[in-house]
């Protein structure tokens, strides 16, 4: 028998004696998919269980675990706590506040923060930050009272409006036409007197000063193309007087114009027209931001 015939014979025997070809499973991905769905379901069950914590059951579980590990108090993982979690901290035991008509108040449980959503609860603030904010608030109030007293002694007590915000102490130069006439940036004699009275105190302090010019919404004509130029010129004139006449260091003061974009009084009435024609002197607090945001809450003079 030839070699080729022998090869064919052996090949035939291999084909006849061999098993069937293995079938490829094209649905093996279903196993991984099912595992993933099972894990997701378990995750959502755990999340749901966590969101529905029963206080009494939690406390009982905590105590049983503590007893099982032969310890009276579970080891603490939070600084200042006696255990991993205090059961009383999960569900507050305070009753909802009732109004005079017996209805639950919309701000129930929010306390001072509910009455003033922007207020920062000082109970949760770091003691060092709170102490720094109290010192800064006292400093700004003392500075406000000193300037207010000087102006009052010179018959100018009604010429400036003071307020304290998260930037510092704001002196609002607003009083009819005391500081600026309509469409004008020229300082009046009264405006110069106010700046000269406040100038020595502003020279003594260490804070920087921002001079911010504003205009009302009435379009201007003539020298100024828009209210932007008018408000910027007003701020610049105040800055120049404080630097050139009152001796404030030029590297401590800046000027900016806001046009009519930041009104004190909305609308186009007479009150709005007069009140928004102004310059604000902002004594910028040098405290960190975390301290400054607390200051208006402590002084109660924001706005």
Backbone torsions as a table, in degrees:
resi	resn	phi	psi	omega
1	UNK	NA	136.1	-179.3
2	UNK	-70.5	160.2	-179.5
3	UNK	-63.5	-37.2	179.8
4	UNK	-66.4	-37.3	178.1
5	UNK	-69.3	-37.1	177.1
6	UNK	-63.6	-40.1	179.2
7	UNK	-63.6	-40.8	179.4
8	UNK	-65.8	-35.4	179.8
9	UNK	-67.3	-44.8	178.0
10	UNK	-64.5	-39.6	179.1
11	UNK	-63.1	-39.0	178.5
12	UNK	-64.4	-40.8	179.0
13	UNK	-64.1	-37.1	179.3
14	UNK	-65.5	-39.4	-179.4
15	UNK	-68.9	-38.4	-178.6
16	UNK	-73.5	-34.3	-176.6
17	UNK	-84.9	-19.4	-177.0
18	UNK	-74.3	159.3	178.5
19	UNK	-81.5	179.7	179.9
20	UNK	-72.4	152.3	-179.8
21	UNK	-65.5	137.6	-177.3
22	UNK	-64.2	134.9	-179.9
23	UNK	-82.1	128.8	-179.5
24	UNK	-79.4	126.5	-179.9
25	UNK	-87.8	108.7	-178.8
26	UNK	-87.5	2.6	-176.8
27	UNK	-115.2	21.9	179.0
28	UNK	-65.4	-25.1	179.3
29	UNK	-62.3	-22.8	179.9
30	UNK	-63.5	-30.4	-179.9
31	UNK	-66.1	-48.4	178.0
32	UNK	-63.5	-39.7	179.4
33	UNK	-62.8	-42.7	179.3
34	UNK	-64.3	-39.6	177.6
35	UNK	-62.3	-42.3	-179.8
36	UNK	-63.9	-44.0	178.9
37	UNK	-61.8	-38.9	179.3
38	UNK	-64.3	-43.3	178.7
39	UNK	-63.3	-42.9	178.9
40	UNK	-62.8	-42.0	178.8
41	UNK	-61.6	-43.0	178.3
42	UNK	-62.8	-38.6	178.6
43	UNK	-61.7	-46.3	-178.7
44	UNK	-68.2	-33.3	176.3
45	UNK	-64.2	-42.7	178.3
46	UNK	-63.9	-44.3	178.7
47	UNK	-61.2	-42.0	178.6
48	UNK	-64.5	-41.1	179.7
49	UNK	-64.2	-39.2	178.9
50	UNK	-65.0	-38.7	-177.8
51	UNK	-73.5	-11.9	-178.3
52	UNK	-116.1	43.1	-177.3
53	UNK	-66.8	129.4	173.8
54	UNK	-94.7	123.1	-172.8
55	UNK	-60.0	-48.4	-176.5
56	UNK	-64.0	-42.6	179.1
57	UNK	-66.1	-36.0	180.0
58	UNK	-65.9	-44.9	179.7
59	UNK	-62.0	-41.5	178.8
60	UNK	-63.3	-40.4	178.2
61	UNK	-64.9	-42.5	179.2
62	UNK	-60.5	-44.9	-178.8
63	UNK	-66.2	-39.0	-179.3
64	UNK	-67.3	-37.7	176.9
65	UNK	-66.2	-40.4	178.4
66	UNK	-62.8	-40.9	178.6
67	UNK	-66.9	-36.8	-179.7
68	UNK	-65.6	-30.9	178.7
69	UNK	-95.2	12.8	176.1
70	UNK	57.4	45.2	176.8
71	UNK	-138.6	145.2	-178.9
72	UNK	-80.1	-32.1	-177.3
73	UNK	-128.8	133.1	178.9
74	UNK	-65.5	145.9	-179.9
75	UNK	-61.1	141.8	-176.0
76	UNK	-86.0	134.9	173.0
77	UNK	-115.3	-5.5	177.0
78	UNK	-113.9	129.5	-179.1
79	UNK	-62.2	131.6	178.1
80	UNK	88.6	1.6	179.8
81	UNK	-112.2	164.3	-178.7
82	UNK	-100.7	0.1	-179.4
83	UNK	-164.0	-179.7	179.9
84	UNK	-59.9	-45.8	173.9
85	UNK	-146.3	146.4	174.1
86	UNK	-95.1	123.8	-177.1
87	UNK	-56.2	-32.4	-178.8
88	UNK	-68.5	-18.7	-178.0
89	UNK	-82.7	-10.1	-177.5
90	UNK	-78.4	-47.6	-179.4
91	UNK	-123.2	111.2	179.8
92	UNK	-63.4	142.5	-176.8
93	UNK	-95.6	14.1	178.9
94	UNK	-82.1	138.6	179.8
95	UNK	-80.2	148.3	178.7
96	UNK	-63.8	143.4	-178.9
97	UNK	-69.3	140.7	179.9
98	UNK	-109.6	138.4	174.1
99	UNK	-81.9	176.4	-177.7
100	UNK	-63.4	-24.6	-179.5
101	UNK	-91.6	4.3	178.3
102	UNK	89.9	-3.2	179.8
103	UNK	-86.3	151.8	178.5
104	UNK	-75.5	131.2	180.0
105	UNK	-67.6	147.0	178.4
106	UNK	-66.6	-22.5	-179.2
107	UNK	-101.9	17.4	-176.4
108	UNK	-59.0	133.8	177.5
109	UNK	84.5	-7.8	-179.0
110	UNK	-92.2	-18.3	177.9
111	UNK	62.6	-139.5	-177.5
112	UNK	-64.1	-31.5	179.9
113	UNK	-69.7	-30.2	176.4
114	UNK	-69.1	-38.2	177.9
115	UNK	-69.3	-32.1	179.5
116	UNK	-135.0	92.8	-173.5
117	UNK	-58.3	-26.7	-177.8
118	UNK	-81.8	-10.6	-177.5
119	UNK	-73.7	143.0	178.3
120	UNK	-96.6	120.8	-179.8
121	UNK	-64.3	114.9	-175.9
122	UNK	-70.3	-16.4	-179.7
123	UNK	-66.1	-25.5	-177.1
124	UNK	-99.6	3.9	-176.6
125	UNK	-87.3	147.1	176.2
126	UNK	-57.0	132.7	-176.5
127	UNK	-56.8	-37.0	179.4
128	UNK	-67.0	-40.7	178.3
129	UNK	-66.0	-42.7	179.0
130	UNK	-62.1	-43.2	179.2
131	UNK	-62.9	-40.1	178.0
132	UNK	-65.5	-38.9	178.6
133	UNK	-66.1	-38.2	177.9
134	UNK	-65.1	-39.8	177.4
135	UNK	-65.6	-41.8	179.8
136	UNK	-66.9	-40.0	177.8
137	UNK	-62.6	-43.2	178.6
138	UNK	-63.6	-38.9	178.9
139	UNK	-63.8	-46.4	-179.6
140	UNK	-66.4	-37.3	177.4
141	UNK	-67.1	-39.4	177.7
142	UNK	-64.8	-39.7	178.0
143	UNK	-66.4	-41.3	176.9
144	UNK	-61.1	-46.4	-178.4
145	UNK	-64.9	-37.2	179.4
146	UNK	-65.3	-46.5	179.6
147	UNK	-65.9	-41.0	178.8
148	UNK	-61.4	-41.0	179.0
149	UNK	-65.3	-40.6	178.9
150	UNK	-64.1	-43.0	179.4
151	UNK	-66.2	-41.5	179.6
152	UNK	-64.0	-37.6	179.5
153	UNK	-65.3	-21.9	179.1
154	UNK	-104.0	15.6	178.2
155	UNK	72.6	23.1	-177.3
156	UNK	-119.5	23.7	-175.4
157	UNK	-61.6	-27.4	-178.5
158	UNK	-97.0	5.8	-174.6
159	UNK	-87.6	-15.7	-175.7
160	UNK	-130.8	138.1	175.0
161	UNK	-108.6	124.2	-177.9
162	UNK	-99.6	144.6	168.8
163	UNK	-154.6	154.5	178.9
164	UNK	-117.5	124.9	176.4
165	UNK	-127.7	-167.3	-174.7
166	UNK	-75.8	0.7	174.1
167	UNK	-98.3	-28.7	-178.2
168	UNK	149.9	-146.6	-179.4
169	UNK	-98.5	126.7	-177.8
170	UNK	-108.8	127.1	173.6
171	UNK	-106.3	107.6	-179.5
172	UNK	-90.2	112.8	-179.9
173	UNK	-86.4	82.6	-176.6
174	UNK	-133.9	118.5	175.8
175	UNK	-170.1	86.5	-179.2
176	UNK	49.6	-124.5	-179.9
177	UNK	-104.0	27.4	-176.7
178	UNK	-65.6	-39.2	-173.2
179	UNK	-100.2	-43.4	-176.4
180	UNK	-140.7	138.4	171.2
181	UNK	-80.4	168.4	-179.5
182	UNK	-60.3	135.2	177.3
183	UNK	58.1	26.3	-178.5
184	UNK	-130.0	147.9	175.6
185	UNK	-112.8	8.0	-179.7
186	UNK	-78.5	128.9	179.5
187	UNK	-70.6	134.0	174.9
188	UNK	-79.2	163.6	176.7
189	UNK	-56.0	-37.1	178.6
190	UNK	-65.9	-40.2	178.7
191	UNK	-61.7	-41.7	178.6
192	UNK	-64.6	-37.5	179.4
193	UNK	-66.1	-41.6	178.3
194	UNK	-60.8	-45.4	-179.8
195	UNK	-65.0	-38.1	-179.8
196	UNK	-69.1	-33.5	177.5
197	UNK	-69.8	-42.4	-178.4
198	UNK	-80.7	-20.9	-173.7
199	UNK	-54.1	-51.6	-178.5
200	UNK	-57.8	-38.7	177.7
201	UNK	-67.4	-40.2	179.0
202	UNK	-66.1	-29.5	177.3
203	UNK	-70.1	-36.8	-174.5
204	UNK	-72.1	-35.9	-172.9
205	UNK	-73.1	162.3	-176.8
206	UNK	-93.8	-15.8	-174.1
207	UNK	-70.9	153.1	171.4
208	UNK	-76.8	161.2	-175.9
209	UNK	-128.3	132.9	175.2
210	UNK	-109.9	123.4	177.8
211	UNK	-99.8	116.0	-171.6
212	UNK	-118.6	114.0	-178.8
213	UNK	-89.0	143.9	-179.5
214	UNK	-136.6	156.6	177.0
215	UNK	-135.7	160.6	174.9
216	UNK	-82.7	-179.6	-171.9
217	UNK	-84.5	1.6	179.5
218	UNK	-73.3	124.8	179.1
219	UNK	-60.9	143.0	-179.7
220	UNK	-99.1	165.0	177.9
221	UNK	-146.1	165.2	178.0
222	UNK	90.2	-116.3	-172.0
223	UNK	-66.7	-35.7	-174.3
224	UNK	-107.5	125.0	178.8
225	UNK	-64.5	-39.6	-178.6
226	UNK	-142.5	174.7	177.5
227	UNK	-68.9	-18.3	176.8
228	UNK	-63.2	-48.0	179.3
229	UNK	-65.2	-38.5	179.9
230	UNK	-63.3	-48.3	-178.4
231	UNK	-66.4	-36.4	178.8
232	UNK	-66.8	-39.7	178.8
233	UNK	-66.3	-39.0	177.2
234	UNK	-60.9	-45.8	178.4
235	UNK	-62.4	-40.1	-178.9
236	UNK	-66.3	-38.9	179.6
237	UNK	-65.1	-39.4	176.8
238	UNK	-65.9	-44.2	179.0
239	UNK	-59.6	-46.6	-178.4
240	UNK	-61.0	-39.7	180.0
241	UNK	-66.5	-42.3	179.8
242	UNK	-65.3	-36.0	-179.5
243	UNK	-80.2	-49.5	-172.6
244	UNK	-79.4	-35.4	-176.7
245	UNK	-99.7	-34.7	-173.8
246	UNK	-104.9	-7.8	170.8
247	UNK	83.8	20.2	176.0
248	UNK	-72.3	135.4	-180.0
249	UNK	-60.8	133.6	-175.7
250	UNK	-64.5	-26.3	-179.4
251	UNK	-81.7	2.0	178.4
252	UNK	-107.2	0.1	-171.3
253	UNK	-135.7	148.7	179.8
254	UNK	-142.2	161.0	179.5
255	UNK	-130.4	142.0	179.9
256	UNK	-148.2	146.5	178.1
257	UNK	-113.8	133.2	-179.3
258	UNK	-109.2	4.0	-178.5
259	UNK	59.4	-136.0	177.3
260	UNK	-106.7	22.2	-173.6
261	UNK	-80.0	-17.0	-177.4
262	UNK	-128.9	71.3	-177.8
263	UNK	-73.7	148.9	170.6
264	UNK	-78.8	-36.1	-178.5
265	UNK	-125.8	125.8	179.4
266	UNK	-77.6	155.1	176.8
267	UNK	105.1	-175.5	-178.6
268	UNK	-123.0	18.0	178.5
269	UNK	-72.4	175.2	-177.3
270	UNK	-61.8	-40.2	179.3
271	UNK	-62.6	-42.1	179.9
272	UNK	-67.1	-39.8	-178.7
273	UNK	-62.9	-41.7	-178.3
274	UNK	-74.7	-46.4	-173.5
275	UNK	-67.3	-32.4	-174.9
276	UNK	-85.3	-6.2	175.6
277	UNK	-91.1	88.8	-167.0
278	UNK	-154.5	171.5	169.3
279	UNK	-132.5	133.8	176.5
280	UNK	-104.3	130.0	170.1
281	UNK	-98.1	116.2	-177.8
282	UNK	-109.1	113.9	174.0
283	UNK	-83.8	105.1	-170.5
284	UNK	-77.2	121.1	178.2
285	UNK	-65.5	138.4	178.8
286	UNK	-93.7	4.5	-179.3
287	UNK	-72.6	156.7	175.7
288	UNK	-61.4	158.9	-176.8
289	UNK	-59.5	-40.1	-179.6
290	UNK	-60.3	-28.6	177.6
291	UNK	-81.7	-43.9	-174.8
292	UNK	-62.9	-35.1	-177.4
293	UNK	-67.2	-19.6	179.5
294	UNK	-86.7	-21.0	-171.7
295	UNK	-60.4	-46.3	179.5
296	UNK	-59.6	-34.9	178.4
297	UNK	-65.2	-36.6	-177.4
298	UNK	-77.6	-30.3	-178.8
299	UNK	-92.3	-26.2	-179.5
300	UNK	69.0	25.7	-177.3
301	UNK	-123.0	20.9	-179.2
302	UNK	-73.6	148.1	171.7
303	UNK	121.2	NA	NA
